Every structure is written in structure tokens, then in C-alpha cells.
Amino acid sequence: MSGWQPLPGDLPPEVRHFVEQLRRLKDRTGLSLVALGARTAYSKSSWHRYLNATQPPPRQAVAALCRIAGLEGTDAERLTVRWELAVQAWPRPASPAPPAASGSEGYEDDPTLPWWDEPPREEPGGMNRLLLAAVLLLVLLLAVGVAGAVVSG
């Protein structure tokens, strides 16, 4: 893989294989780290850490890279499985880090999603509000119709 700095020699095979696949996928996009950061909502420096195996990427970052590279279906699912294996095998930092909210021993699967990947939010009572707005609009139209009939008659 030309242009990439060598990965640390002591990486577990699962991590090495995953990062090499991630690098190939990034190369497939033809984007620089800056452009990749702009398209995925993860910074250039974050992508640098992910692609040089100094930090595991969040699942959402991997999903965003797959989307941009056009990786879909079973190929994207395979990469997600490789991500899971890599995160489990990823070397932990030497200094004790505070436990992450997700309980993954120092690494956090960032729950932040770019706005374009977020599922639609269902608000409680959302359908009720829509129905209420429709009824109010109907009453308003009837009132305008009655007022128009009274004025013209």
C-alpha cells in the first residue's frame, strides 16, 4: 500500500487486517483525509488515527466510509464484522483511561451520527399533532366558507 506509513509490528492480526482493508477502502474513494473528514463528520486527525491503527474508529465512521466508497450489502456487513473483531483485539492504551460510557474498556463507539445517517425521529404524539392540525385547518376552511356565504348572501 503505497503512501501509508507502516503499521506497528505488534498489532494483532485482526487489527492489522481490518486497518489494511480500511486503508484500501479509503484509497478507493480517492479522497484526501481532509476531504474524507468533510464528507464523514470525522476530522482529518481522527481518520489519521484510525488509518494508522493508533485508535479504533467508531462503527459510524466505518459505515460512513463504506457509504462514500460505494461498499454495500454483504461486503459492508463483512467489514462491520471485521470491525467488531478488531475492536475486541485492539491493544489497550498503557495508561489507564476512564471507562467509556459504552463499557468497552477505554474505547468508545461514538454515538454521534452525521445528520444524513440519523434515522427519522418519532416524537411521542406526533401523529396526534398532525391529526389535530388537519382538524383545525378543516374547521378554519369551514369558517371561512360560512363567512363568505354570509357576506355574499
C-alpha positions as CSV (number, residue, x, y, z in Angstrom):
1,M,0.0,0.0,0.0
2,S,1.9,3.0,-1.2
3,G,1.9,6.2,0.7
4,W,0.9,4.7,4.0
5,Q,3.2,4.6,7.0
6,P,3.9,1.0,8.2
7,L,1.6,-0.3,10.8
8,P,3.1,-1.2,14.2
9,G,4.7,-4.7,14.2
10,D,3.0,-5.8,17.4
11,L,-0.6,-5.3,16.1
12,P,-2.9,-8.3,16.5
13,P,-3.7,-9.9,13.1
14,E,-7.4,-8.9,13.4
15,V,-6.5,-5.2,13.8
16,R,-3.9,-5.3,11.0
17,H,-6.2,-6.9,8.6
18,F,-9.1,-4.5,9.4
19,V,-6.9,-1.4,9.1
20,E,-5.4,-2.6,5.8
21,Q,-9.0,-3.1,4.5
22,L,-9.9,0.4,5.8
23,R,-6.9,1.9,4.0
24,R,-7.8,0.2,0.7
25,L,-11.4,1.5,1.1
26,K,-10.1,5.0,1.8
27,D,-7.8,4.8,-1.3
28,R,-10.8,3.6,-3.4
29,T,-12.6,6.9,-2.6
30,G,-9.7,8.9,-4.0
31,L,-10.3,11.5,-1.2
32,S,-7.7,13.1,1.0
33,L,-8.0,12.9,4.7
34,V,-9.3,16.5,4.8
35,A,-12.0,15.7,2.2
36,L,-12.9,12.4,3.9
37,G,-13.3,14.3,7.2
38,A,-15.6,16.8,5.5
39,R,-17.7,14.1,4.0
40,T,-18.0,11.9,7.1
41,A,-18.1,14.3,10.0
42,Y,-15.0,12.8,11.5
43,S,-11.9,15.0,11.5
44,K,-8.7,14.6,9.4
45,S,-6.8,13.8,12.6
46,S,-9.4,11.2,13.6
47,W,-9.1,9.5,10.3
48,H,-5.3,9.7,10.6
49,R,-5.5,7.8,13.9
50,Y,-8.0,5.3,12.6
51,L,-5.9,4.5,9.4
52,N,-2.6,4.3,11.3
53,A,-4.1,1.9,14.0
54,T,-3.5,4.3,16.9
55,Q,-7.2,4.3,17.8
56,P,-10.1,2.2,16.6
57,P,-12.7,4.0,14.6
58,P,-16.3,4.3,15.8
59,R,-18.7,2.0,14.0
60,Q,-20.4,5.0,12.4
61,A,-17.1,6.2,10.9
62,V,-16.7,2.8,9.2
63,A,-20.3,2.9,8.0
64,A,-19.7,6.4,6.6
65,L,-16.6,5.3,4.7
66,C,-18.4,2.3,3.3
67,R,-21.2,4.6,2.0
68,I,-18.7,7.0,0.4
69,A,-16.7,4.2,-1.2
70,G,-19.9,2.5,-2.5
71,L,-19.4,-0.6,-0.4
72,E,-22.9,-2.1,0.2
73,G,-24.6,-5.3,1.2
74,T,-22.7,-8.3,2.3
75,D,-19.3,-6.5,1.7
76,A,-20.2,-3.7,4.1
77,E,-21.5,-6.3,6.6
78,R,-18.2,-8.2,6.4
79,L,-16.3,-5.1,7.1
80,T,-18.6,-4.4,10.1
81,V,-17.8,-7.9,11.4
82,R,-14.1,-7.3,10.9
83,W,-14.5,-4.0,12.8
84,E,-16.1,-5.9,15.7
85,L,-13.2,-8.4,15.8
86,A,-10.6,-5.7,15.5
87,V,-12.1,-3.6,18.3
88,Q,-12.1,-6.6,20.6
89,A,-8.4,-7.4,19.8
90,W,-7.3,-3.7,19.7
91,P,-4.3,-3.0,22.0
92,R,-5.4,-1.0,25.0
93,P,-3.6,2.2,26.0
94,A,-0.8,1.8,28.5
95,S,-2.2,4.4,30.9
96,P,-5.5,3.6,32.5
97,A,-8.3,5.5,30.8
98,P,-11.6,6.3,32.4
99,P,-14.2,3.7,31.4
100,A,-16.2,4.7,28.4
101,A,-19.9,5.1,28.6
102,S,-20.4,2.1,26.4
103,G,-18.4,-0.1,28.8
104,S,-15.9,-1.1,26.1
105,E,-12.8,-0.8,28.3
106,G,-11.4,2.6,27.3
107,Y,-12.7,2.8,23.7
108,E,-16.0,4.4,23.0
109,D,-18.2,3.7,20.0
110,D,-19.0,7.3,19.3
111,P,-22.8,7.5,19.3
112,T,-22.8,10.7,17.3
113,L,-24.1,10.2,13.8
114,P,-23.9,12.7,10.9
115,W,-27.3,14.2,10.3
116,W,-27.7,12.3,7.0
117,D,-27.2,8.9,8.7
118,E,-29.6,9.5,11.6
119,P,-32.9,7.5,11.5
120,P,-36.0,9.7,11.5
121,R,-37.1,10.6,15.0
122,E,-40.5,9.6,16.1
123,E,-41.9,12.1,18.5
124,P,-44.4,10.9,21.1
125,G,-47.8,12.1,20.0
126,G,-46.5,13.1,16.6
127,M,-49.5,11.5,14.7
128,N,-51.9,13.1,17.2
129,R,-50.5,16.6,16.4
130,L,-50.8,16.0,12.7
131,L,-54.4,14.9,13.1
132,L,-55.1,18.0,15.3
133,A,-53.6,20.3,12.8
134,A,-55.7,18.8,10.0
135,V,-58.9,19.1,12.0
136,L,-58.1,22.8,12.9
137,L,-57.4,23.5,9.2
138,L,-60.7,21.9,8.2
139,V,-62.6,24.0,10.8
140,L,-60.8,27.2,9.6
141,L,-61.8,26.4,6.0
142,L,-65.4,25.8,7.0
143,A,-65.4,29.1,9.0
144,V,-64.1,31.0,6.0
145,G,-66.6,29.3,3.7
146,V,-69.5,30.1,6.1
147,A,-68.3,33.7,6.5
148,G,-68.0,34.1,2.7
149,A,-71.6,32.7,2.2
150,V,-73.0,35.1,4.9
151,V,-71.2,38.2,3.3
152,S,-72.3,37.4,-0.2
153,G,-75.8,36.4,0.7
